[in-house]
């Protein structure tokens, strides 16, 4: 039995000058959350450039960073959809492996070789939709469902290649893995992998910010019960986000297959889900859902790539790279907490 | 009579400038059952929370226990002062045993290991004294609600509390369990405990109360001794407040009462709602009154398809409709304003603009799913102007607004679909006075425009101020209906009588 005094405790209205100050504060807050980790990214880049005596900011090295960031960016984009609804997808690494295996296997079939790319995408999409259906229709917790498919799909990936490495040196569309899009002939070019990653980010932004579905995704993550009462088909939204995550994992698998001309069901994509989750959280998307942006995810993925690249450039050992990356994950979650304190949800 | 065990003198509590309690004096003697009554929001919970140490009272008041002035601070303060509270929602850990629950926080250990045996033996005598039919080692999860309550009481006795506060202890009990509880309460009284018994139910207060204290708007408005305890006196004390002019009701139901818009027939959910029928006409504001737990919100949820029904059907403008989800209700033109806007209504992190447009995004969208941002912006601006929502701009997160403005944002979302039927569940809960009267005039204008409106409210003056007739629910049934006479207003006593089941006792 709530007392009115306890509940209705807010002042009636904000006076106008207070409103102006409030607007300023709001803008400041939005700016901070929009910029998010961008300053951190820039500081890292500059720091590594100084420590490596100028070897970071070279066209070649930046190309490598972008290329290294590409697959994780694509996975993290899908993960952003999922985490925005308050869920998690642990299975993306395994789905990536299974999709790459499916694609490579098909690419060796003479008549159908050209179809390997859509086959990879479709494989990922199907696994994603299965995840989504289990979560949305059977109301199982996302962590458990995707933990299960992390293991099960990994097994299927090994099964697809009879537990061997599948090679195809003449795989069609190999250019997407190793070619570059020439911007200015002889001067500037950008790896196709990075072009794909940027396109994925752009499409994700369009869906999240410019479509009805996007608003519904934020709504489900922000308050699932309210979303249901507001007439949103929560189950459809959930199946969509896990489907997208699977589809992007399939795309990631295709990118890897084209880059390596090979795939191994056991090794490919191991623990990729962790990098993807880290990128999303670094990008300021809240673990409880409802808050976040795809641009933040891009910045998060770049931070991870810059960290890996920079630590190698300045000669930090493999072992210490693990330690440092781990601390970055914890720091990211701490930031998430701090960010939530400032938001409307208290 | 002997010396009082508890004396509160001039205790007040202010929340952000709003007085929840105003200089309350309360005296409780050992060996008495002291019933505390009042409407929802009268200040009962606040008073209780001060005694438990959850709230700190405003400076100036005094609390004496057994003649000594005490300061009750922190959640353990109440227990230290000898006060135990048994809340409506019991606070037991179902995964632990009875003995472990009773000893929770004060476990007995021997050389660092839990002394299970000693704890079981320790609670044995108390359980026996209470006539418990379960063992100290039983898991609480296996106990019925009545048995769980017994465990709570045992816990209170085990810490040697002298004052036991019970907040609506019978809400989740069966009739037989309630009878057993009453016998136990009388036994505890005979043993010298002071019991503060909070209840809405007149029959319980009749059966148990030695004295009744009534709170209204944070004030103590009367204390009655046993011979004076009479239903009409209590009801008058509880509701006796002026219905001021800030309720706006210009629409004239008699002149403009239209065709029936919503007819719910024999709705039941197998739990809280046991076969309810009601009709709302175009341009009519119907109140749905009743005590908390009477099943009003549950009935609304059944109507909009938010929870599954086991029987009943709906007619909309005379035609049968099948509504299985809230989405289908919105499509049919039935909008529901939730009583819990933060948990079930608003998206606090999303902008007011998104919150307002959420229900019509699909309808407005280009090519079926591309957001029409101009239209959304226009709609939000119109809502801000029309309902005078005060916020910096339509882009700020809804969570930052005051309660009244949040409510208006949520209301705007419903109005965006131009509903035929509007169900408002506690539309002014947690809303300041200014916004309240604005919401009343919005309701009035909607009724004038022909919307059929059903208002669920625990605030009786509000129901009387804005409604044309009132349907009263009690324990899952429609207990009756109160209408306006040709010249007489709706009578609060009639509504309260129906809601508490007192109409028999009054006669």
Interface residues (C-beta under 8 A of the other chain):
Chain A: X1 X2 X3 X4 X5 X6 X7 X8 X9 X10 X11 X12 X13 X14 X19 X20 X22 X23 X26 X210 X211 X212 X213 X214 X215 X216 X218 X219 X222 X223 X225 X226 X227 X228 X229 X230 X231 X232 X233 X290 X291 X343 X344 X345 X346
Chain B: X13 X14 X15 X16 X17 X18 X19 X20 X21 X40 X41 X42 X43 X44 X45 X46 X88 X167 X168 X218 X292 X304 X306 X325 X326 X327 X328 X329 X330 X331 X336 X338 X343 X344 X345 X346 X347 X348 X349 X350 X354 X357 X358 X359 X361 X362 X365 X369 X370 X371 X390 X391 X392 X393 X396 X397 X398 X399 X400 X402 X403 X404 X405 X413 X429 X430 X431 X432 X433 X434 X435
